[in-house]
Amino acid sequence: MPQKPMPITAVLCLAICLLAGAAAPGTALAAGTPEPQGPPVHAAPEKAIDRYPTTIDSGSWDAGHIQGIAIDEKGGFVYHSFTNMLVKTDLDGNVVGTVGGFTGHLGDLDFNTQDGRVYGSLEYKAAESFYMAIFDVEKITEIGMDAESSGIVTAVYLEEVVDDFTADLDGNGIFDGDTANTADHRYGSSGIDGVSFGPGFGAAKGKQQLTVAYGIYRNNQREDNNHQVILQYDVSRWGKFERPLTQQDPHSSGPAEVDGKFFVHTGNTNFGVQNLAYDEASKNWYLGVYRGSKPGYPNRTLYVVDGTATPTEGTLHGQPGNESGLLLSLVQAGIPDESTGIFGWEFKADVGIEPVGHGYFYVARDFDDYSNGHKQEAASLELYRWTGAGSAGFERVVR
């Protein structure tokens, strides 16, 4: 796909973003040890949201469907995960470059304002290996760059995820592998997907944590899979763990422990939290999921966690031995379910959702494109505003 000249609207947007970002405190990196990362500084003041296009084209690709998005507001770039390919565009959808060659599942993404890199969940279930892939996105300058040979991608192994995924819960000495129809996989874990940076739960400000949500197999016969599982990591010292991506010989370099493990009671969903996003304006965490089907639960498509509520120790109902954990609180708005007390919304946020400040978000809409004579995976990003009202909670921005 040829690269087109940057339109004047993108130039104006980028100029505004650079000016705002330059004036914002806490964004510069000091020499030596990085400063603790504070809340993301959104590059655009409220009026400049008008400079953002109402849609951004992700392109059409011979790849898997779109899994997540990340936006570098200051730089004016958008990153799109297409399962086995990362696509970099500008804010007008002009393609800057791509990174392909992934043999695993590349999922949700987020941009780290502290180090200027993109972080994405990466799964190799057959190899029982789960990673946070880290992209040196400044090096993405052309189409067709390779995930292994380009030097763009490093990976950090997530031992906590591996331990839960491979747990032999029925005690028969056999791990049943990548299947939902089993008693194995602690919490029903199928790996990881949703990724976002944000403060520690219960804190409106503070050092940003890499926050990673589990995938959860759909299984209506189990009672120990009704919580979403969310991990938090301080990545400021992760440099010692990073290794080049070696897909034929997966490494196991990563932190032995998490900095926090949390649970959200929603009922079982199909593959857990597909997309995770923290919004500084609302102080909420947005959980986009594929609809569940377990009887007795509301089975919504969007759940929202109150990021200011302190996690509370409580029983994880359905777990053996009355296991307890740190429980997160859902925002008490949207559509209530009287029988379970679970609140949620009906809004599609399962293939990409990213805040851009002041209550505005880009949300990915996926579709099949046959315009080139064969099926390609495609998406467009649409601009929405969070209101919390009605059954959807979002309203689309139309100009």
Summary of the structure (lengths in Angstrom):
residues: 399
radius of gyration: 20.1
end to end distance: 28.4
largest distance: 63.8
contacts: 1376
relative contact order: 0.14
helix: 10%
strand: 40%
